[in-house]
């Protein structure tokens, strides 16, 4: 046994020191968006070895030494950007099945749906997604299947079940009492919610999501009404921190938003009814806003056909316009944003449309791109791996025709996606 172990150690050491066995990929393009410096680099050469970026140089700098046998991906006429990160995704969801129509399907239907949706997200240029709430850890299962190479999809940061109060937005309120339907993350009181957070971690969650207020698509919840107390929210954050996890709070109403910021959540999801005080609190605490300002267009246009309940459509009408005003004001005051789209409320793979809305409502194109890259990586506490085309990070990048800083709508259709140095989408 000891001999075998020794032999293995030697083999591993040999692998680590022999560059001949390393797999190198070289990517060139017309320009590159450096999201960390907030500028573009002309004629970039990016070298990726074994999935991680080892060097990035631009015009005028000494060209790197390319090892023999390296794979080349030359993208003339194109701009390279870091792989996009969507911080608010529900993989196991399909907007076409609104209201009670989703009850037609067996439970595992939704995991199968998630497999297709993961592929659609990657095809759209999202090389990482944060899945903020799933049924029965389907997000963890899909992540494992992607990592095993069984299916294709983005890197996934899963939440498992969303935590929330009895009868709150993250409970199942569709069925009468005799069905005894309760979602897996539901609990009341600080200690019970801490237990729920521990359970999510136990089964593979990497972020804790909690529903601080009511929401648009739940039944019998006021969209703005606070549903977890400050004490409960603080307990959730304390537990997540103890476990080394980041946190996301679903919060539409002003009081719930403020309570979630005060409790120390990493990101506030939706953040629809912001006032200046809430925005300033977020800035002071370093809280990121994750505002899904595209999907209202889809819900209002298609909701009725998708059998969304009238009560839910009415709530969307209350929220949509107000949320965009809040977004504009938060950008004006200098709040920090991540890109969160609520994919699943609208069809996965069309989320790139949100970039143009972020610019329409006050951001520069660079700010919108940073929200989906550098800022998102920071909010995931993953700046060593994600969010920029920079040495040490994963070789995750996309390429678009022309210059997205002039025309942000180029991000609505991404022809080239590279994940870990591997060309996973090629529609050149
Ligand atoms: Zn959501």
Boltz pocket constraint, residues with backbone or C-beta under 6 A from the ligand:
constraints:
  - pocket:
      binder: B
      contacts: [[A, 88], [A, 90], [A, 132], [A, 342]]
      max_distance: 6.0
